[in-house]
């Protein structure tokens, strides 16, 4: 019976107690709203930092791309020079062999 009395006492909500609870809940939600406002401000700063970082990274990658383009041009030029050199070398060797063969035939 005592247990029932204690439960009944807790269940007896008066208008005044409900108003106090409502005010307490509203106050706590106001505090939560303030905290979320602070979190929103922090996220705004983080987003701005990320945008700035993206801009810096984009500029850096553009510089690297330009350097790679210049390097590619240099490599292509070197390759062209090597091909010309090898063709010239092969032509010289071929001409020497042919000249030697012709000289040998003439001397015979």
Secondary structure, DSSP 8 states (H G I E B T S, - for coil): -HHHHHHHHHH---HHHHHHHHHHHHHHHHHHHHHHHHHHHHHHHHHHHHHHHHHHHHHHHHHHHHHHHHHHHHHHHHHHHHHHHHHHHHHHHHHHHHHHHHHHHHH-
